[in-house]
Amino acid sequence: MSPLQFQKQLRLRAARQRMLVDGLDAASAAFEVGYESASQFNREYRRFFGKPPMRDIQALRLANEASSLMAPAKIGL
């Protein structure tokens, strides 16, 4: 992996984290991690994660909700 590819991965992962945690939309997250073009960000995001940004975030949130529902309840004694 080239340094540029590594940097791109870091930026895409950081944008994904901002969308998940901070609730940013794709364009805002893209600009915060250094993309100047939202369409370029969307293309690269889809290539890397396999889904467009907002569909990916929705799927991750649903998976997180499902896993939290399946987790055993902790009972404090």
Legacy VTK file of the C-alpha trace (Angstrom):
# vtk DataFile Version 3.0
C-alpha trace
ASCII
DATASET POLYDATA
POINTS 77 float
0.000 0.000 0.000
1.365 3.386 -0.988
1.514 6.310 1.437
-1.264 8.047 -0.534
-3.507 4.986 -0.275
-2.819 4.800 3.451
-3.677 8.480 3.888
-6.899 7.999 1.907
-7.895 5.096 4.167
-7.240 7.174 7.275
-9.353 10.029 5.926
-12.217 7.727 4.922
-12.205 5.993 8.315
-12.123 9.354 10.117
-15.068 10.600 8.045
-16.998 7.394 8.795
-16.359 7.873 12.502
-17.564 11.487 12.373
-20.748 10.460 10.604
-21.405 7.685 13.128
-20.471 9.469 16.334
-21.067 13.135 15.583
-24.029 12.635 13.253
-22.477 14.617 10.409
-23.798 14.303 6.888
-21.449 12.927 4.220
-20.504 16.303 2.728
-19.648 17.836 6.111
-17.595 14.821 7.149
-15.806 14.870 3.790
-14.835 18.513 4.140
-13.717 18.031 7.759
-11.241 15.322 6.763
-9.867 17.296 3.840
-11.917 16.442 0.758
-12.741 19.393 -1.454
-15.292 17.508 -3.531
-18.236 15.683 -1.993
-18.723 13.641 -5.161
-15.094 12.472 -5.109
-15.510 11.546 -1.447
-18.680 9.567 -2.218
-16.927 7.656 -5.015
-13.916 6.791 -2.895
-16.064 5.922 0.117
-18.165 3.505 -1.945
-15.045 1.858 -3.391
-13.507 1.401 0.056
-16.528 0.440 2.183
-18.750 -1.078 -0.516
-21.749 1.214 0.039
-22.474 4.913 -0.348
-21.798 6.850 2.867
-25.312 7.296 4.225
-26.418 3.732 3.391
-23.289 2.430 5.126
-23.931 4.558 8.223
-27.575 3.451 8.374
-26.523 -0.197 8.122
-23.903 0.245 10.859
-26.425 1.931 13.151
-28.982 -0.832 12.583
-26.353 -3.505 13.251
-25.298 -1.689 16.415
-28.901 -1.443 17.627
-29.504 -5.123 16.901
-26.352 -6.188 18.734
-27.222 -4.041 21.751
-30.679 -5.640 21.870
-29.121 -9.102 21.785
-26.561 -8.396 24.503
-27.420 -9.842 27.905
-28.567 -7.305 30.451
-26.120 -6.531 33.236
-27.669 -6.738 36.648
-26.012 -4.748 39.370
-26.182 -6.360 42.784
LINES 1 78
77 0 1 2 3 4 5 6 7 8 9 10 11 12 13 14 15 16 17 18 19 20 21 22 23 24 25 26 27 28 29 30 31 32 33 34 35 36 37 38 39 40 41 42 43 44 45 46 47 48 49 50 51 52 53 54 55 56 57 58 59 60 61 62 63 64 65 66 67 68 69 70 71 72 73 74 75 76
